[in-house]
Amino acid sequence: MSKDDDSFGGREVDISALAFTTEEQADRHDQGNWPEVFGLVLTIVVCWLIFGFTG
């Protein structure tokens, strides 16, 4: 096992796009875009709170 095998994200470099798509379809964890939308809304709320309380 090389050092690259232990690094975070090393697997994404070694897998082809077709293999990744096949694996994702087999997992059946299609969550759509709501996590990104929720993250954006949460970021806007946090920024609004920061500027609201600090001026």
PDB file of N, CA, C and O in Angstrom, chain B, residues numbered from 101:
ATOM      1  N   MET B 101       0.850  -1.176   0.000  1.00  0.00           N
ATOM      2  CA  MET B 101       0.000   0.000   0.000  1.00  0.00           C
ATOM      3  C   MET B 101       0.892   1.234   0.000  1.00  0.00           C
ATOM      4  O   MET B 101       1.747   1.393   0.871  1.00  0.00           O
ATOM      5  N   SER B 102       0.687   2.096  -0.973  1.00  0.00           N
ATOM      6  CA  SER B 102       1.492   3.304  -1.059  1.00  0.00           C
ATOM      7  C   SER B 102       0.893   4.405  -0.206  1.00  0.00           C
ATOM      8  O   SER B 102      -0.229   4.294   0.288  1.00  0.00           O
ATOM      9  N   LYS B 103       1.660   5.463  -0.044  1.00  0.00           N
ATOM     10  CA  LYS B 103       1.197   6.584   0.763  1.00  0.00           C
ATOM     11  C   LYS B 103      -0.033   7.238   0.145  1.00  0.00           C
ATOM     12  O   LYS B 103      -0.893   7.732   0.874  1.00  0.00           O
ATOM     13  N   ASP B 104      -0.136   7.252  -1.180  1.00  0.00           N
ATOM     14  CA  ASP B 104      -1.274   7.859  -1.861  1.00  0.00           C
ATOM     15  C   ASP B 104      -2.577   7.105  -1.583  1.00  0.00           C
ATOM     16  O   ASP B 104      -3.655   7.699  -1.604  1.00  0.00           O
ATOM     17  N   ASP B 105      -2.477   5.811  -1.325  1.00  0.00           N
ATOM     18  CA  ASP B 105      -3.677   5.029  -1.043  1.00  0.00           C
ATOM     19  C   ASP B 105      -4.327   5.434   0.275  1.00  0.00           C
ATOM     20  O   ASP B 105      -5.539   5.300   0.442  1.00  0.00           O
ATOM     21  N   ASP B 106      -3.515   5.932   1.214  1.00  0.00           N
ATOM     22  CA  ASP B 106      -4.031   6.325   2.520  1.00  0.00           C
ATOM     23  C   ASP B 106      -4.508   7.764   2.553  1.00  0.00           C
ATOM     24  O   ASP B 106      -5.163   8.165   3.515  1.00  0.00           O
ATOM     25  N   SER B 107      -4.205   8.546   1.544  1.00  0.00           N
ATOM     26  CA  SER B 107      -4.558   9.962   1.567  1.00  0.00           C
ATOM     27  C   SER B 107      -6.053  10.149   1.338  1.00  0.00           C
ATOM     28  O   SER B 107      -6.713   9.325   0.704  1.00  0.00           O
ATOM     29  N   PHE B 108      -6.558  11.235   1.861  1.00  0.00           N
ATOM     30  CA  PHE B 108      -7.975  11.551   1.692  1.00  0.00           C
ATOM     31  C   PHE B 108      -8.231  11.917   0.242  1.00  0.00           C
ATOM     32  O   PHE B 108      -7.531  12.762  -0.316  1.00  0.00           O
ATOM     33  N   GLY B 109      -9.199  11.309  -0.360  1.00  0.00           N
ATOM     34  CA  GLY B 109      -9.570  11.627  -1.730  1.00  0.00           C
ATOM     35  C   GLY B 109      -8.801  10.864  -2.783  1.00  0.00           C
ATOM     36  O   GLY B 109      -9.024  11.092  -3.971  1.00  0.00           O
ATOM     37  N   GLY B 110      -7.924   9.988  -2.415  1.00  0.00           N
ATOM     38  CA  GLY B 110      -7.152   9.230  -3.390  1.00  0.00           C
ATOM     39  C   GLY B 110      -8.010   8.333  -4.254  1.00  0.00           C
ATOM     40  O   GLY B 110      -7.658   8.056  -5.401  1.00  0.00           O
ATOM     41  N   ARG B 111      -9.115   7.882  -3.731  1.00  0.00           N
ATOM     42  CA  ARG B 111      -9.981   6.975  -4.476  1.00  0.00           C
ATOM     43  C   ARG B 111     -10.644   7.666  -5.653  1.00  0.00           C
ATOM     44  O   ARG B 111     -10.831   7.048  -6.701  1.00  0.00           O
ATOM     45  N   GLU B 112     -11.004   8.933  -5.503  1.00  0.00           N
ATOM     46  CA  GLU B 112     -11.669   9.635  -6.584  1.00  0.00           C
ATOM     47  C   GLU B 112     -10.780   9.765  -7.822  1.00  0.00           C
ATOM     48  O   GLU B 112     -11.279   9.808  -8.946  1.00  0.00           O
ATOM     49  N   VAL B 113      -9.499   9.825  -7.617  1.00  0.00           N
ATOM     50  CA  VAL B 113      -8.571   9.952  -8.731  1.00  0.00           C
ATOM     51  C   VAL B 113      -8.462   8.619  -9.477  1.00  0.00           C
ATOM     52  O   VAL B 113      -8.269   8.601 -10.692  1.00  0.00           O
ATOM     53  N   ASP B 114      -8.584   7.528  -8.764  1.00  0.00           N
ATOM     54  CA  ASP B 114      -8.357   6.210  -9.342  1.00  0.00           C
ATOM     55  C   ASP B 114      -9.594   5.593  -9.993  1.00  0.00           C
ATOM     56  O   ASP B 114      -9.475   4.557 -10.648  1.00  0.00           O
ATOM     57  N   ILE B 115     -10.762   6.184  -9.839  1.00  0.00           N
ATOM     58  CA  ILE B 115     -11.990   5.573 -10.346  1.00  0.00           C
ATOM     59  C   ILE B 115     -12.441   6.313 -11.617  1.00  0.00           C
ATOM     60  O   ILE B 115     -12.348   7.537 -11.706  1.00  0.00           O
ATOM     61  N   SER B 116     -12.920   5.554 -12.573  1.00  0.00           N
ATOM     62  CA  SER B 116     -13.386   6.179 -13.814  1.00  0.00           C
ATOM     63  C   SER B 116     -14.784   6.765 -13.606  1.00  0.00           C
ATOM     64  O   SER B 116     -15.473   6.434 -12.641  1.00  0.00           O
ATOM     65  N   ALA B 117     -15.180   7.630 -14.516  1.00  0.00           N
ATOM     66  CA  ALA B 117     -16.494   8.268 -14.418  1.00  0.00           C
ATOM     67  C   ALA B 117     -17.616   7.239 -14.538  1.00  0.00           C
ATOM     68  O   ALA B 117     -18.624   7.338 -13.838  1.00  0.00           O
ATOM     69  N   LEU B 118     -17.451   6.269 -15.407  1.00  0.00           N
ATOM     70  CA  LEU B 118     -18.474   5.236 -15.581  1.00  0.00           C
ATOM     71  C   LEU B 118     -18.595   4.383 -14.321  1.00  0.00           C
ATOM     72  O   LEU B 118     -19.703   4.066 -13.889  1.00  0.00           O
ATOM     73  N   ALA B 119     -17.467   4.014 -13.737  1.00  0.00           N
ATOM     74  CA  ALA B 119     -17.491   3.214 -12.512  1.00  0.00           C
ATOM     75  C   ALA B 119     -18.113   4.009 -11.365  1.00  0.00           C
ATOM     76  O   ALA B 119     -18.854   3.449 -10.557  1.00  0.00           O
ATOM     77  N   PHE B 120     -17.822   5.294 -11.286  1.00  0.00           N
ATOM     78  CA  PHE B 120     -18.398   6.144 -10.241  1.00  0.00           C
ATOM     79  C   PHE B 120     -19.915   6.238 -10.395  1.00  0.00           C
ATOM     80  O   PHE B 120     -20.649   6.115  -9.415  1.00  0.00           O
ATOM     81  N   THR B 121     -20.384   6.454 -11.628  1.00  0.00           N
ATOM     82  CA  THR B 121     -21.820   6.544 -11.879  1.00  0.00           C
ATOM     83  C   THR B 121     -22.512   5.233 -11.542  1.00  0.00           C
ATOM     84  O   THR B 121     -23.589   5.238 -10.947  1.00  0.00           O
ATOM     85  N   THR B 122     -21.921   4.134 -11.907  1.00  0.00           N
ATOM     86  CA  THR B 122     -22.486   2.818 -11.609  1.00  0.00           C
ATOM     87  C   THR B 122     -22.575   2.596 -10.110  1.00  0.00           C
ATOM     88  O   THR B 122     -23.578   2.091  -9.607  1.00  0.00           O
ATOM     89  N   GLU B 123     -21.528   2.973  -9.401  1.00  0.00           N
ATOM     90  CA  GLU B 123     -21.514   2.820  -7.945  1.00  0.00           C
ATOM     91  C   GLU B 123     -22.570   3.706  -7.280  1.00  0.00           C
ATOM     92  O   GLU B 123     -23.236   3.279  -6.337  1.00  0.00           O
ATOM     93  N   GLU B 124     -22.719   4.919  -7.764  1.00  0.00           N
ATOM     94  CA  GLU B 124     -23.712   5.827  -7.200  1.00  0.00           C
ATOM     95  C   GLU B 124     -25.129   5.319  -7.441  1.00  0.00           C
ATOM     96  O   GLU B 124     -25.987   5.441  -6.566  1.00  0.00           O
ATOM     97  N   GLN B 125     -25.380   4.759  -8.603  1.00  0.00           N
ATOM     98  CA  GLN B 125     -26.712   4.213  -8.900  1.00  0.00           C
ATOM     99  C   GLN B 125     -26.997   2.984  -8.049  1.00  0.00           C
ATOM    100  O   GLN B 125     -28.142   2.757  -7.656  1.00  0.00           O
ATOM    101  N   ALA B 126     -25.977   2.193  -7.761  1.00  0.00           N
ATOM    102  CA  ALA B 126     -26.153   1.002  -6.940  1.00  0.00           C
ATOM    103  C   ALA B 126     -26.433   1.376  -5.489  1.00  0.00           C
ATOM    104  O   ALA B 126     -27.136   0.648  -4.790  1.00  0.00           O
ATOM    105  N   ASP B 127     -25.892   2.502  -5.029  1.00  0.00           N
ATOM    106  CA  ASP B 127     -26.110   2.938  -3.653  1.00  0.00           C
ATOM    107  C   ASP B 127     -27.535   3.431  -3.425  1.00  0.00           C
ATOM    108  O   ASP B 127     -28.059   3.328  -2.316  1.00  0.00           O
ATOM    109  N   ARG B 128     -28.153   3.960  -4.458  1.00  0.00           N
ATOM    110  CA  ARG B 128     -29.514   4.504  -4.397  1.00  0.00           C
ATOM    111  C   ARG B 128     -29.649   5.606  -3.353  1.00  0.00           C
ATOM    112  O   ARG B 128     -30.662   5.692  -2.659  1.00  0.00           O
ATOM    113  N   HIS B 129     -28.640   6.436  -3.247  1.00  0.00           N
ATOM    114  CA  HIS B 129     -28.673   7.582  -2.336  1.00  0.00           C
ATOM    115  C   HIS B 129     -28.707   8.870  -3.143  1.00  0.00           C
ATOM    116  O   HIS B 129     -27.829   9.721  -3.001  1.00  0.00           O
ATOM    117  N   ASP B 130     -29.712   9.013  -3.983  1.00  0.00           N
ATOM    118  CA  ASP B 130     -29.855  10.225  -4.784  1.00  0.00           C
ATOM    119  C   ASP B 130     -30.615  11.255  -3.961  1.00  0.00           C
ATOM    120  O   ASP B 130     -31.826  11.133  -3.774  1.00  0.00           O
ATOM    121  N   GLN B 131     -29.913  12.264  -3.473  1.00  0.00           N
ATOM    122  CA  GLN B 131     -30.526  13.255  -2.604  1.00  0.00           C
ATOM    123  C   GLN B 131     -30.868  14.535  -3.343  1.00  0.00           C
ATOM    124  O   GLN B 131     -31.376  15.478  -2.736  1.00  0.00           O
ATOM    125  N   GLY B 132     -30.607  14.588  -4.607  1.00  0.00           N
ATOM    126  CA  GLY B 132     -30.950  15.769  -5.392  1.00  0.00           C
ATOM    127  C   GLY B 132     -30.094  16.963  -5.011  1.00  0.00           C
ATOM    128  O   GLY B 132     -28.945  16.817  -4.593  1.00  0.00           O
ATOM    129  N   ASN B 133     -30.674  18.153  -5.164  1.00  0.00           N
ATOM    130  CA  ASN B 133     -29.931  19.387  -4.903  1.00  0.00           C
ATOM    131  C   ASN B 133     -30.251  20.014  -3.561  1.00  0.00           C
ATOM    132  O   ASN B 133     -29.707  21.073  -3.246  1.00  0.00           O
ATOM    133  N   TRP B 134     -31.112  19.406  -2.756  1.00  0.00           N
ATOM    134  CA  TRP B 134     -31.516  20.062  -1.525  1.00  0.00           C
ATOM    135  C   TRP B 134     -30.372  20.289  -0.554  1.00  0.00           C
ATOM    136  O   TRP B 134     -30.421  21.294   0.156  1.00  0.00           O
ATOM    137  N   PRO B 135     -29.333  19.442  -0.451  1.00  0.00           N
ATOM    138  CA  PRO B 135     -28.246  19.767   0.473  1.00  0.00           C
ATOM    139  C   PRO B 135     -27.519  21.063   0.093  1.00  0.00           C
ATOM    140  O   PRO B 135     -27.133  21.833   0.973  1.00  0.00           O
ATOM    141  N   GLU B 136     -27.330  21.308  -1.200  1.00  0.00           N
ATOM    142  CA  GLU B 136     -26.685  22.541  -1.636  1.00  0.00           C
ATOM    143  C   GLU B 136     -27.564  23.750  -1.355  1.00  0.00           C
ATOM    144  O   GLU B 136     -27.079  24.790  -0.910  1.00  0.00           O
ATOM    145  N   VAL B 137     -28.858  23.607  -1.618  1.00  0.00           N
ATOM    146  CA  VAL B 137     -29.793  24.710  -1.365  1.00  0.00           C
ATOM    147  C   VAL B 137     -29.859  25.000   0.128  1.00  0.00           C
ATOM    148  O   VAL B 137     -29.828  26.162   0.532  1.00  0.00           O
ATOM    149  N   PHE B 138     -29.950  23.970   0.945  1.00  0.00           N
ATOM    150  CA  PHE B 138     -29.984  24.148   2.394  1.00  0.00           C
ATOM    151  C   PHE B 138     -28.702  24.821   2.885  1.00  0.00           C
ATOM    152  O   PHE B 138     -28.762  25.711   3.734  1.00  0.00           O
ATOM    153  N   GLY B 139     -27.562  24.415   2.371  1.00  0.00           N
ATOM    154  CA  GLY B 139     -26.296  25.024   2.749  1.00  0.00           C
ATOM    155  C   GLY B 139     -26.230  26.492   2.376  1.00  0.00           C
ATOM    156  O   GLY B 139     -25.721  27.306   3.147  1.00  0.00           O
ATOM    157  N   LEU B 140     -26.738  26.839   1.207  1.00  0.00           N
ATOM    158  CA  LEU B 140     -26.761  28.230   0.769  1.00  0.00           C
ATOM    159  C   LEU B 140     -27.660  29.071   1.670  1.00  0.00           C
ATOM    160  O   LEU B 140     -27.281  30.164   2.089  1.00  0.00           O
ATOM    161  N   VAL B 141     -28.847  28.557   1.964  1.00  0.00           N
ATOM    162  CA  VAL B 141     -29.776  29.277   2.840  1.00  0.00           C
ATOM    163  C   VAL B 141     -29.181  29.432   4.237  1.00  0.00           C
ATOM    164  O   VAL B 141     -29.272  30.504   4.835  1.00  0.00           O
ATOM    165  N   LEU B 142     -28.581  28.384   4.751  1.00  0.00           N
ATOM    166  CA  LEU B 142     -27.965  28.445   6.075  1.00  0.00           C
ATOM    167  C   LEU B 142     -26.821  29.458   6.109  1.00  0.00           C
ATOM    168  O   LEU B 142     -26.666  30.184   7.091  1.00  0.00           O
ATOM    169  N   THR B 143     -26.032  29.510   5.058  1.00  0.00           N
ATOM    170  CA  THR B 143     -24.944  30.485   4.974  1.00  0.00           C
ATOM    171  C   THR B 143     -25.486  31.906   4.961  1.00  0.00           C
ATOM    172  O   THR B 143     -24.944  32.782   5.636  1.00  0.00           O
ATOM    173  N   ILE B 144     -26.539  32.143   4.209  1.00  0.00           N
ATOM    174  CA  ILE B 144     -27.141  33.475   4.163  1.00  0.00           C
ATOM    175  C   ILE B 144     -27.693  33.866   5.531  1.00  0.00           C
ATOM    176  O   ILE B 144     -27.532  35.011   5.955  1.00  0.00           O
ATOM    177  N   VAL B 145     -28.336  32.942   6.219  1.00  0.00           N
ATOM    178  CA  VAL B 145     -28.882  33.224   7.551  1.00  0.00           C
ATOM    179  C   VAL B 145     -27.770  33.537   8.542  1.00  0.00           C
ATOM    180  O   VAL B 145     -27.886  34.477   9.328  1.00  0.00           O
ATOM    181  N   VAL B 146     -26.703  32.763   8.514  1.00  0.00           N
ATOM    182  CA  VAL B 146     -25.580  33.002   9.430  1.00  0.00           C
ATOM    183  C   VAL B 146     -24.944  34.354   9.144  1.00  0.00           C
ATOM    184  O   VAL B 146     -24.642  35.099  10.077  1.00  0.00           O
ATOM    185  N   CYS B 147     -24.734  34.685   7.877  1.00  0.00           N
ATOM    186  CA  CYS B 147     -24.173  36.007   7.539  1.00  0.00           C
ATOM    187  C   CYS B 147     -25.097  37.137   7.985  1.00  0.00           C
ATOM    188  O   CYS B 147     -24.633  38.159   8.490  1.00  0.00           O
ATOM    189  N   TRP B 148     -26.403  36.954   7.799  1.00  0.00           N
ATOM    190  CA  TRP B 148     -27.368  37.961   8.228  1.00  0.00           C
ATOM    191  C   TRP B 148     -27.311  38.144   9.748  1.00  0.00           C
ATOM    192  O   TRP B 148     -27.371  39.271  10.240  1.00  0.00           O
ATOM    193  N   LEU B 149     -27.196  37.043  10.487  1.00  0.00           N
ATOM    194  CA  LEU B 149     -27.087  37.135  11.940  1.00  0.00           C
ATOM    195  C   LEU B 149     -25.793  37.827  12.367  1.00  0.00           C
ATOM    196  O   LEU B 149     -25.804  38.648  13.284  1.00  0.00           O
ATOM    197  N   ILE B 150     -24.692  37.504  11.716  1.00  0.00           N
ATOM    198  CA  ILE B 150     -23.410  38.125  12.064  1.00  0.00           C
ATOM    199  C   ILE B 150     -23.479  39.622  11.850  1.00  0.00           C
ATOM    200  O   ILE B 150     -23.111  40.388  12.740  1.00  0.00           O
ATOM    201  N   PHE B 151     -23.948  40.058  10.681  1.00  0.00           N
ATOM    202  CA  PHE B 151     -24.019  41.481  10.405  1.00  0.00           C
ATOM    203  C   PHE B 151     -25.134  42.167  11.204  1.00  0.00           C
ATOM    204  O   PHE B 151     -25.039  43.358  11.504  1.00  0.00           O
ATOM    205  N   GLY B 152     -26.170  41.431  11.542  1.00  0.00           N
ATOM    206  CA  GLY B 152     -27.259  41.991  12.331  1.00  0.00           C
ATOM    207  C   GLY B 152     -26.851  42.306  13.767  1.00  0.00           C
ATOM    208  O   GLY B 152     -27.307  43.295  14.341  1.00  0.00           O
ATOM    209  N   PHE B 153     -25.997  41.469  14.345  1.00  0.00           N
ATOM    210  CA  PHE B 153     -25.594  41.677  15.730  1.00  0.00           C
ATOM    211  C   PHE B 153     -24.326  42.513  15.876  1.00  0.00           C
ATOM    212  O   PHE B 153     -24.104  43.116  16.926  1.00  0.00           O
ATOM    213  N   THR B 154     -23.497  42.555  14.845  1.00  0.00           N
ATOM    214  CA  THR B 154     -22.248  43.329  14.945  1.00  0.00           C
ATOM    215  C   THR B 154     -22.337  44.671  14.255  1.00  0.00           C
ATOM    216  O   THR B 154     -21.511  45.548  14.509  1.00  0.00           O
ATOM    217  N   GLY B 155     -23.303  44.851  13.402  1.00  0.00           N
ATOM    218  CA  GLY B 155     -23.495  46.142  12.747  1.00  0.00           C
ATOM    219  C   GLY B 155     -22.744  46.293  11.533  1.00  0.00           C
ATOM    220  O   GLY B 155     -22.820  47.338  10.887  1.00  0.00           O
TER     221      GLY B 155
END
